[in-house]
Amino acid sequence: MSVWLLVLVIVLLALLGAPLFTIIGALALFGFSSAEIDTSVVIIELYRIAELPSLIAIPLFTFAGYLLAESQSPKRLVGLAQAFFGWMPGGIAIVVLVTCAFFTAFTGASGVTIVALGGLLLPILIKERYPERFSLGLVTASGSIGLLFPPSLPIIIYGLIAAVSIDQLFVAGFLPGLLLLGVLSVYSVRKGTANRVTKTTFSWRNALTAVRAAAWELPLPVIVIGGIYGGAFTATEAAAVTAFYVFIVEVFVYRDLNLRHDIPRVMKESMVLVGAILAILGVALGLTNYLIDQQVPQQLFEFVKEHVDSRVTFLLILNAFLIVVGMMMDIFSAIIVVVPLILPIAREFDIDPVHLGIIFLTNLEIGYITPPVGLNLFLSGLRFQKPILTITKAVFEFILLELVALLVITYVPDLSLWLVRLLGTQ
């Protein structure tokens, strides 16, 4: 009776808007207390994670991403993309996709992309005569489209929890990420052609001007990806190099940010996100410890083994489950709580942990925009002052397109693993 009463209280707290980490923490504390185990074990796993050098990459990449979002970098990169892609029928839509993917990859949080870039990108789309419904859907869906590209924070968190090489995950997400971008780009081109949107005549002069304007930001992907796979530094060292480079460029080269006034504010805002991630890490790892202690993964595996005997069926059920998880939980909690439960089962079905990570993150990307409670639906509604139902209708086509890409990513493992093998990181 007391257990059901606790569940009811937790559900009520969630509906009233209690932070998810407090609910997860309450479950972990109650579980260990009921098992007559010292509740201090809730935090023990966080100490183990804190000893891993890879953890340092989280605050460094987050700081770099926030510096970029707070500077004039979005305008420069939009101008650059517009100069090179604006001549295409769906060129401006592709500009939105590419720009959002870049910033989501560096900030690690799709909400930041919608809030920071939405006010800039939505008016551009509408000005170029894209339908408002399509424009709302595109910006909302684009908010999470970059989570598969390095140096995405969810990739780093998955690598830590699943004990998988972060370098391998960075490589593995590249082609699936391009597939998602490609599917949405093709749809955008068709939409642009159908609506006869305005096209910008390509000009080498404008292109060179845009390149010069963004010249200091263009090397960032090369620094991160080329540096890691060229053997110059590890993912953690890449985070330090990236943060230092972005700081120098935005403060002293472009002078978009003031050292005295802007940098302390950006540091505070970015570290609030990092603090939230660490708080979630602490309580979620505690709950995971309890679930493992109670042999929940083994029981779950026995249940799956009894009812599912096909790898294809298991992957289909897994996708449906993960989309619901991505819709209900924030991405960091979902990774920390769910990965230890499904990883042993996936191994029994001979699913590579690296491939599983890409499947996992793709599902969570889609969960962000899945009604009725996908996080990006609410953020977009607040940012553009539109009803949730309007946003939901706007993203419907994009959800279907991303589901098609998800099936390809799920059932063609070489899409994720081919580059990993080619580069010799597996």
Buried (B, 14 or more C-beta within 10 A) or exposed (E): EEEEEBEEEBEEBBEEEEBBBBBBBBBBBBBBEEEEBEEEBBBEBBEEBEEEEBBBBBBBBBBBBBBBBBBBBBBBBBBBBBBBBBEBBBBBBBBBBBBBBBBBBBBBBBBBBBBBBBEBBBEBBBEBEBBBBBBBBBBBBBBBBBBBBBBBBBBBBBBBBBEBBBBBBBBBBBBBBBBBBEBBBEBBBEBBEEBEBEBBEBEEEBBEBBBEBBEBBEEBBEBBBEBBBEEEBBBBBBBBBBBEBBBEBBBEEBEBBEEEEBBEEBBEBBBEBBEBBBBBBBBBBBBBBBBBEEEBBEEBBEEBEEEBEEBEEBBBBBBEEBBBBBBBBBBBBBBBBBBBBBBEBBEEBEBBBBBBBBBBBBBBBBBBBBBEEBBBBEBBBBBBEBEBEBBBBBBEBBBEBBBEBBEBBBEBBEBBBBBBEEEEBB
